[in-house]
């Protein structure tokens, strides 16, 4: 046990790639809101990434707000994420994601983080996809 601890201490972990969760679960814009909801519930996600005109996040509060429409639940669950986000009235609210690289410094990200807001960084794979995600949870 002490040897493993000593080996870890020899290699300082300072970069996003040292902590990120690889192969993240995302939702596609064409997939239904019901599927996104199911993923969020199954995995206890606070956010779900979607690439819709750039990387966005579906926050859990936005999902709950969108689903609580009097008498419309079945209809809104059947809509695609893209349709739901583009509704003129009471759309599924998405937030712009903070996209970082695997080589970004974790301390710099933490210093810039707003402690009053939930945080999730999306890690760019260099080809328009995601290499991973990073949340404060992985850094604790």
Rosetta constraint file for C-alpha pairs under 8 A:
AtomPair CA 1 CA 5 HARMONIC 6.35 0.50
AtomPair CA 2 CA 6 HARMONIC 6.11 0.50
AtomPair CA 3 CA 7 HARMONIC 6.18 0.50
AtomPair CA 4 CA 8 HARMONIC 6.27 0.50
AtomPair CA 5 CA 9 HARMONIC 6.28 0.50
AtomPair CA 6 CA 10 HARMONIC 6.36 0.50
AtomPair CA 7 CA 11 HARMONIC 6.95 0.50
AtomPair CA 8 CA 12 HARMONIC 7.30 0.50
AtomPair CA 13 CA 18 HARMONIC 5.71 0.50
AtomPair CA 13 CA 19 HARMONIC 7.83 0.50
AtomPair CA 14 CA 18 HARMONIC 6.86 0.50
AtomPair CA 14 CA 105 HARMONIC 5.78 0.50
AtomPair CA 14 CA 106 HARMONIC 5.72 0.50
AtomPair CA 14 CA 107 HARMONIC 7.21 0.50
AtomPair CA 15 CA 19 HARMONIC 7.38 0.50
AtomPair CA 15 CA 102 HARMONIC 6.69 0.50
AtomPair CA 15 CA 103 HARMONIC 5.40 0.50
AtomPair CA 15 CA 104 HARMONIC 5.55 0.50
AtomPair CA 15 CA 105 HARMONIC 4.68 0.50
AtomPair CA 15 CA 106 HARMONIC 5.43 0.50
AtomPair CA 16 CA 20 HARMONIC 5.84 0.50
AtomPair CA 16 CA 101 HARMONIC 7.21 0.50
AtomPair CA 16 CA 102 HARMONIC 4.95 0.50
AtomPair CA 16 CA 103 HARMONIC 5.96 0.50
AtomPair CA 16 CA 104 HARMONIC 5.67 0.50
AtomPair CA 16 CA 105 HARMONIC 6.25 0.50
AtomPair CA 16 CA 106 HARMONIC 5.67 0.50
AtomPair CA 16 CA 123 HARMONIC 7.98 0.50
AtomPair CA 16 CA 134 HARMONIC 7.31 0.50
AtomPair CA 17 CA 102 HARMONIC 4.55 0.50
AtomPair CA 17 CA 103 HARMONIC 6.41 0.50
AtomPair CA 19 CA 134 HARMONIC 7.00 0.50
AtomPair CA 19 CA 138 HARMONIC 6.14 0.50
AtomPair CA 19 CA 139 HARMONIC 6.73 0.50
AtomPair CA 20 CA 123 HARMONIC 7.83 0.50
AtomPair CA 20 CA 132 HARMONIC 5.80 0.50
AtomPair CA 20 CA 133 HARMONIC 5.46 0.50
AtomPair CA 20 CA 134 HARMONIC 4.73 0.50
AtomPair CA 20 CA 135 HARMONIC 7.86 0.50
AtomPair CA 20 CA 138 HARMONIC 7.10 0.50
AtomPair CA 21 CA 132 HARMONIC 5.18 0.50
AtomPair CA 21 CA 133 HARMONIC 5.30 0.50
AtomPair CA 21 CA 134 HARMONIC 6.20 0.50
AtomPair CA 21 CA 138 HARMONIC 7.95 0.50
AtomPair CA 22 CA 131 HARMONIC 5.91 0.50
AtomPair CA 22 CA 132 HARMONIC 4.21 0.50
AtomPair CA 22 CA 133 HARMONIC 6.75 0.50
AtomPair CA 23 CA 130 HARMONIC 7.47 0.50
AtomPair CA 23 CA 131 HARMONIC 6.12 0.50
AtomPair CA 23 CA 132 HARMONIC 5.48 0.50
AtomPair CA 24 CA 130 HARMONIC 7.17 0.50
AtomPair CA 24 CA 131 HARMONIC 7.31 0.50
AtomPair CA 24 CA 132 HARMONIC 5.23 0.50
AtomPair CA 24 CA 133 HARMONIC 6.24 0.50
AtomPair CA 25 CA 48 HARMONIC 7.57 0.50
AtomPair CA 25 CA 49 HARMONIC 7.63 0.50
AtomPair CA 26 CA 48 HARMONIC 6.06 0.50
AtomPair CA 26 CA 49 HARMONIC 5.03 0.50
AtomPair CA 26 CA 50 HARMONIC 5.91 0.50
AtomPair CA 27 CA 31 HARMONIC 6.75 0.50
AtomPair CA 27 CA 36 HARMONIC 6.25 0.50
AtomPair CA 27 CA 48 HARMONIC 6.84 0.50
AtomPair CA 27 CA 49 HARMONIC 6.30 0.50
AtomPair CA 27 CA 50 HARMONIC 5.24 0.50
AtomPair CA 28 CA 50 HARMONIC 5.84 0.50
AtomPair CA 28 CA 51 HARMONIC 6.87 0.50
AtomPair CA 28 CA 81 HARMONIC 7.58 0.50
AtomPair CA 29 CA 50 HARMONIC 6.47 0.50
AtomPair CA 29 CA 51 HARMONIC 6.85 0.50
AtomPair CA 29 CA 52 HARMONIC 6.22 0.50
AtomPair CA 29 CA 80 HARMONIC 6.51 0.50
AtomPair CA 29 CA 81 HARMONIC 5.03 0.50
AtomPair CA 29 CA 82 HARMONIC 4.91 0.50
AtomPair CA 30 CA 80 HARMONIC 5.15 0.50
AtomPair CA 30 CA 81 HARMONIC 6.19 0.50
AtomPair CA 30 CA 82 HARMONIC 6.26 0.50
AtomPair CA 31 CA 35 HARMONIC 6.64 0.50
AtomPair CA 31 CA 36 HARMONIC 7.48 0.50
AtomPair CA 31 CA 80 HARMONIC 5.16 0.50
AtomPair CA 31 CA 81 HARMONIC 6.12 0.50
AtomPair CA 32 CA 36 HARMONIC 6.71 0.50
AtomPair CA 32 CA 77 HARMONIC 6.54 0.50
AtomPair CA 32 CA 78 HARMONIC 5.54 0.50
AtomPair CA 32 CA 79 HARMONIC 5.30 0.50
AtomPair CA 32 CA 80 HARMONIC 4.03 0.50
AtomPair CA 32 CA 81 HARMONIC 5.77 0.50
AtomPair CA 33 CA 37 HARMONIC 6.09 0.50
AtomPair CA 33 CA 76 HARMONIC 7.08 0.50
AtomPair CA 33 CA 77 HARMONIC 4.93 0.50
AtomPair CA 33 CA 78 HARMONIC 6.29 0.50
AtomPair CA 33 CA 79 HARMONIC 5.91 0.50
AtomPair CA 33 CA 80 HARMONIC 5.68 0.50
AtomPair CA 33 CA 81 HARMONIC 5.45 0.50
AtomPair CA 33 CA 84 HARMONIC 7.62 0.50
AtomPair CA 34 CA 38 HARMONIC 6.15 0.50
AtomPair CA 34 CA 77 HARMONIC 4.63 0.50
AtomPair CA 34 CA 78 HARMONIC 6.37 0.50
AtomPair CA 35 CA 39 HARMONIC 6.26 0.50
AtomPair CA 36 CA 40 HARMONIC 6.23 0.50
AtomPair CA 36 CA 48 HARMONIC 7.54 0.50
AtomPair CA 36 CA 81 HARMONIC 7.98 0.50
AtomPair CA 37 CA 41 HARMONIC 6.19 0.50
AtomPair CA 37 CA 63 HARMONIC 7.26 0.50
AtomPair CA 38 CA 42 HARMONIC 5.98 0.50
AtomPair CA 39 CA 43 HARMONIC 6.06 0.50
AtomPair CA 39 CA 45 HARMONIC 7.64 0.50
AtomPair CA 40 CA 44 HARMONIC 5.49 0.50
AtomPair CA 40 CA 45 HARMONIC 4.72 0.50
AtomPair CA 40 CA 46 HARMONIC 7.05 0.50
AtomPair CA 40 CA 47 HARMONIC 7.46 0.50
AtomPair CA 40 CA 48 HARMONIC 6.98 0.50
AtomPair CA 40 CA 60 HARMONIC 7.62 0.50
AtomPair CA 41 CA 45 HARMONIC 6.85 0.50
AtomPair CA 45 CA 60 HARMONIC 7.49 0.50
AtomPair CA 46 CA 59 HARMONIC 5.93 0.50
AtomPair CA 46 CA 60 HARMONIC 5.11 0.50
AtomPair CA 47 CA 57 HARMONIC 5.84 0.50
AtomPair CA 47 CA 58 HARMONIC 5.35 0.50
AtomPair CA 47 CA 59 HARMONIC 4.52 0.50
AtomPair CA 47 CA 60 HARMONIC 5.95 0.50
AtomPair CA 47 CA 120 HARMONIC 7.53 0.50
AtomPair CA 48 CA 57 HARMONIC 5.42 0.50
AtomPair CA 48 CA 58 HARMONIC 5.02 0.50
AtomPair CA 48 CA 59 HARMONIC 6.70 0.50
AtomPair CA 49 CA 55 HARMONIC 6.79 0.50
AtomPair CA 49 CA 56 HARMONIC 5.81 0.50
AtomPair CA 49 CA 57 HARMONIC 4.57 0.50
AtomPair CA 49 CA 58 HARMONIC 6.33 0.50
AtomPair CA 49 CA 97 HARMONIC 7.91 0.50
AtomPair CA 49 CA 122 HARMONIC 7.94 0.50
AtomPair CA 50 CA 55 HARMONIC 5.85 0.50
AtomPair CA 50 CA 56 HARMONIC 5.37 0.50
AtomPair CA 50 CA 57 HARMONIC 6.05 0.50
AtomPair CA 50 CA 58 HARMONIC 7.25 0.50
AtomPair CA 51 CA 55 HARMONIC 4.40 0.50
AtomPair CA 51 CA 56 HARMONIC 6.04 0.50
AtomPair CA 52 CA 56 HARMONIC 6.61 0.50
AtomPair CA 52 CA 82 HARMONIC 7.18 0.50
AtomPair CA 54 CA 96 HARMONIC 7.95 0.50
AtomPair CA 55 CA 96 HARMONIC 6.50 0.50
AtomPair CA 55 CA 97 HARMONIC 5.63 0.50
AtomPair CA 55 CA 99 HARMONIC 7.63 0.50
AtomPair CA 56 CA 94 HARMONIC 6.04 0.50
AtomPair CA 56 CA 95 HARMONIC 5.42 0.50
AtomPair CA 56 CA 96 HARMONIC 4.54 0.50
AtomPair CA 56 CA 97 HARMONIC 4.78 0.50
AtomPair CA 57 CA 94 HARMONIC 5.55 0.50
AtomPair CA 57 CA 95 HARMONIC 5.25 0.50
AtomPair CA 57 CA 96 HARMONIC 6.33 0.50
AtomPair CA 57 CA 97 HARMONIC 5.78 0.50
AtomPair CA 58 CA 62 HARMONIC 6.76 0.50
AtomPair CA 58 CA 63 HARMONIC 6.95 0.50
AtomPair CA 58 CA 93 HARMONIC 7.13 0.50
AtomPair CA 58 CA 94 HARMONIC 5.11 0.50
AtomPair CA 58 CA 95 HARMONIC 6.79 0.50
AtomPair CA 59 CA 63 HARMONIC 6.38 0.50
AtomPair CA 59 CA 93 HARMONIC 7.93 0.50
AtomPair CA 59 CA 94 HARMONIC 6.93 0.50
AtomPair CA 59 CA 95 HARMONIC 7.52 0.50
AtomPair CA 60 CA 64 HARMONIC 6.22 0.50
AtomPair CA 61 CA 65 HARMONIC 6.09 0.50
AtomPair CA 62 CA 66 HARMONIC 6.02 0.50
AtomPair CA 62 CA 92 HARMONIC 6.27 0.50
AtomPair CA 62 CA 93 HARMONIC 5.60 0.50
AtomPair CA 62 CA 94 HARMONIC 7.38 0.50
AtomPair CA 63 CA 67 HARMONIC 6.19 0.50
AtomPair CA 63 CA 92 HARMONIC 6.69 0.50
AtomPair CA 63 CA 93 HARMONIC 7.86 0.50
AtomPair CA 64 CA 68 HARMONIC 6.26 0.50
AtomPair CA 65 CA 69 HARMONIC 7.74 0.50
AtomPair CA 66 CA 76 HARMONIC 7.83 0.50
AtomPair CA 66 CA 90 HARMONIC 7.18 0.50
AtomPair CA 66 CA 91 HARMONIC 6.91 0.50
AtomPair CA 66 CA 92 HARMONIC 5.53 0.50
AtomPair CA 66 CA 93 HARMONIC 7.94 0.50
AtomPair CA 67 CA 72 HARMONIC 7.83 0.50
AtomPair CA 67 CA 73 HARMONIC 5.66 0.50
AtomPair CA 67 CA 76 HARMONIC 6.78 0.50
AtomPair CA 67 CA 77 HARMONIC 7.37 0.50
AtomPair CA 68 CA 72 HARMONIC 7.96 0.50
AtomPair CA 68 CA 73 HARMONIC 6.80 0.50
AtomPair CA 69 CA 73 HARMONIC 6.26 0.50
AtomPair CA 72 CA 76 HARMONIC 6.15 0.50
AtomPair CA 73 CA 77 HARMONIC 6.09 0.50
AtomPair CA 74 CA 78 HARMONIC 6.55 0.50
AtomPair CA 75 CA 79 HARMONIC 6.78 0.50
AtomPair CA 76 CA 84 HARMONIC 7.32 0.50
AtomPair CA 79 CA 83 HARMONIC 6.07 0.50
AtomPair CA 79 CA 84 HARMONIC 6.00 0.50
AtomPair CA 80 CA 84 HARMONIC 6.08 0.50
AtomPair CA 81 CA 85 HARMONIC 6.07 0.50
AtomPair CA 81 CA 92 HARMONIC 7.73 0.50
AtomPair CA 82 CA 86 HARMONIC 6.31 0.50
AtomPair CA 83 CA 87 HARMONIC 6.32 0.50
AtomPair CA 84 CA 91 HARMONIC 5.57 0.50
AtomPair CA 84 CA 92 HARMONIC 5.26 0.50
AtomPair CA 85 CA 91 HARMONIC 5.03 0.50
AtomPair CA 85 CA 92 HARMONIC 4.54 0.50
AtomPair CA 85 CA 93 HARMONIC 6.14 0.50
AtomPair CA 85 CA 94 HARMONIC 6.96 0.50
AtomPair CA 86 CA 91 HARMONIC 6.13 0.50
AtomPair CA 86 CA 92 HARMONIC 7.66 0.50
AtomPair CA 87 CA 91 HARMONIC 4.77 0.50
AtomPair CA 87 CA 92 HARMONIC 7.68 0.50
AtomPair CA 97 CA 120 HARMONIC 7.70 0.50
AtomPair CA 97 CA 121 HARMONIC 6.98 0.50
AtomPair CA 97 CA 122 HARMONIC 6.83 0.50
AtomPair CA 98 CA 120 HARMONIC 7.37 0.50
AtomPair CA 98 CA 121 HARMONIC 5.33 0.50
AtomPair CA 98 CA 122 HARMONIC 6.18 0.50
AtomPair CA 99 CA 121 HARMONIC 5.89 0.50
AtomPair CA 99 CA 122 HARMONIC 4.72 0.50
AtomPair CA 99 CA 123 HARMONIC 5.75 0.50
AtomPair CA 99 CA 124 HARMONIC 6.30 0.50
AtomPair CA 100 CA 104 HARMONIC 6.59 0.50
AtomPair CA 100 CA 121 HARMONIC 6.56 0.50
AtomPair CA 100 CA 122 HARMONIC 6.07 0.50
AtomPair CA 100 CA 123 HARMONIC 4.97 0.50
AtomPair CA 100 CA 124 HARMONIC 6.03 0.50
AtomPair CA 101 CA 123 HARMONIC 5.28 0.50
AtomPair CA 101 CA 124 HARMONIC 5.37 0.50
AtomPair CA 101 CA 125 HARMONIC 7.45 0.50
AtomPair CA 102 CA 123 HARMONIC 6.14 0.50
AtomPair CA 102 CA 124 HARMONIC 7.23 0.50
AtomPair CA 102 CA 125 HARMONIC 7.92 0.50
AtomPair CA 102 CA 131 HARMONIC 7.91 0.50
AtomPair CA 104 CA 108 HARMONIC 7.86 0.50
AtomPair CA 104 CA 109 HARMONIC 7.85 0.50
AtomPair CA 105 CA 109 HARMONIC 6.64 0.50
AtomPair CA 106 CA 110 HARMONIC 6.18 0.50
AtomPair CA 107 CA 111 HARMONIC 6.07 0.50
AtomPair CA 108 CA 112 HARMONIC 6.35 0.50
AtomPair CA 109 CA 113 HARMONIC 6.16 0.50
AtomPair CA 113 CA 119 HARMONIC 7.44 0.50
AtomPair CA 114 CA 119 HARMONIC 7.92 0.50
AtomPair CA 119 CA 135 HARMONIC 6.18 0.50
AtomPair CA 119 CA 136 HARMONIC 7.00 0.50
AtomPair CA 120 CA 133 HARMONIC 6.98 0.50
AtomPair CA 120 CA 134 HARMONIC 5.88 0.50
AtomPair CA 120 CA 135 HARMONIC 4.74 0.50
AtomPair CA 120 CA 136 HARMONIC 7.51 0.50
AtomPair CA 121 CA 133 HARMONIC 5.73 0.50
AtomPair CA 121 CA 134 HARMONIC 5.08 0.50
AtomPair CA 121 CA 135 HARMONIC 6.24 0.50
AtomPair CA 122 CA 130 HARMONIC 6.77 0.50
AtomPair CA 122 CA 132 HARMONIC 6.35 0.50
AtomPair CA 122 CA 133 HARMONIC 4.67 0.50
AtomPair CA 122 CA 134 HARMONIC 6.49 0.50
AtomPair CA 123 CA 130 HARMONIC 5.58 0.50
AtomPair CA 123 CA 131 HARMONIC 5.45 0.50
AtomPair CA 123 CA 132 HARMONIC 5.00 0.50
AtomPair CA 123 CA 133 HARMONIC 5.45 0.50
AtomPair CA 123 CA 134 HARMONIC 7.30 0.50
AtomPair CA 124 CA 128 HARMONIC 6.90 0.50
AtomPair CA 124 CA 129 HARMONIC 6.17 0.50
AtomPair CA 124 CA 130 HARMONIC 4.81 0.50
AtomPair CA 124 CA 131 HARMONIC 5.64 0.50
AtomPair CA 124 CA 132 HARMONIC 7.36 0.50
AtomPair CA 125 CA 129 HARMONIC 5.50 0.50
AtomPair CA 125 CA 130 HARMONIC 4.99 0.50
AtomPair CA 125 CA 131 HARMONIC 4.51 0.50
AtomPair CA 125 CA 132 HARMONIC 7.86 0.50
AtomPair CA 134 CA 138 HARMONIC 6.63 0.50
AtomPair CA 135 CA 139 HARMONIC 7.11 0.50
AtomPair CA 136 CA 140 HARMONIC 6.52 0.50
